[in-house]
Amino acid sequence: MGWDGEKPLLLLVGSSGRRSREFILQTVARRYALWLLQPAEVTWERPYVVGSTIVDNTRPEPLVEAARRVAAEHPVAGMFCYDEGLIAPAAHIVRALGLPGNTPEAVTACRDKLAGRTALERAGVAQPASIGVRSLAEAGAAAEKIGYPVVLKPRGLAGSLGVRKAATAGELADAYAAAAGASYPGVPVFDVSVLVEEFVDGPEISVDSVCFEGECTPLVVAHKEVGMAPYFEEIGHEVDGADPLLSDPVLLDALRRSHAALGLTTGVSHTEFRLTPDGPKLMEVNARLGGDMIPYLGHLATGVDVALAAADTAAGRRPDTTVRHRRAAAVRFLYPEQDVEVEAVTVHEERFTPSIHSAIEMADAGAVLRLPPRGYISRYGRVVALADSVEQARAALADAPRIVELTGRPLEGPAR
């Protein structure tokens, strides 16, 4: 590691998993020097960082102290973070060092879904009815008030972790247990820990947008595919570079008003909607890049580098949002049919068709993969397609289980 001072320096708070996030560092490190702040030694990140500090990055105080030490030795252009569990403590660096970015309060309003719902309601943003609860009894009362079916979700998580639908009162206890029991490293546990919400039917989308000088520009619309009902496990996304929703006035207005209500003015956000007959209803806003390779799909589909846009705004630079082409990209995540201990995952590149862009294994030998509610995001493989139309990309991914094959030992428990 070393830094010649030619590139602006960004403090990188956490790096997350290599398989799902390396593409971010690959593109950002070409323009910026990165100094990594995390509790562990540098491993896979080594080619992309110029320095590192071992620090507990889940708490604001030690994180700010570490950032100040780096800033005392080097000029720091900005703070860069894309990890769901770290964005709230990382925002305190922005305030302490006077860097471009959102306030800790704005980020917390996104992390805390109850606070976010309250702010969005005041702004008149269309969203599901939502009640925060602290017990199964309160959840029952809330569900009766809202009316079944309802969806129960953890107050502080994202990525559909612990989210479950309860169609009747008889399903409520299991749904509450799933929502109350879900956790993620670095995410706070609230006293009122579960939200009971109106079930909103319709296709699910997410919008990755970039905010700069108060202007919010949508860059990627991803159409989500979920499975494993009554859970909402995300098993794939489709991105059309020519998606008309990118310029839909109702959606643009919802983005503008929601970001203003939450105080998001700088950086990239990931906003989720349901498309209902009455128009889009906002499900949640996250003050970070989208997960599940969505920014990468957007780059493939339009040529707009969403990860680099996030880094540019972190450094106070206007991002380049110029669309260079319009294609279709999609990803499919592969899950076992039942709980398994992985013996081997094999990628068959000889089975690629022209529309298959890439495929990787996502689980190592010896890993235990458990399906909801015993486990979440238990994926053994990922396949990405790139084509001239969404239909072509979707058709190519129909063969994904043959492209990435799982061999494993079934574990005791119900098969799906």
Protein Blocks (a to p, Z undefined) as FASTA:
>chain_A
ZZehlaccdddehjbjfklmmmmmmmmmmmpccddddfbdcfklmmmpcbdcdddfkbfk
lmmmmmmmmmmmpccfbdcdfbfklmmmmmmmmmmnopacddfklmmmmmmmmlmmmmmm
mnopacddddddfbfklmmmmmmmnopadddddfkbghhioiacdfbfklmmmmmmmmmm
gccehiacdfblcccddddeddddddddddeehiacdfbdcddddehiabfcdfbdcddf
klfklmgmklmmmmmmmmmmnopagdcddddddddfkbpcdfbdcdbddehhlmmmmmmm
nopafklmmmmmmnopacdfbdfbdcdddddddddfbdcddfbdcddfklpcfklmbdcd
fbdehiacdddfkbghiafbdcddddfbfklmmmmmmmmmmmpccdddddedddZZ
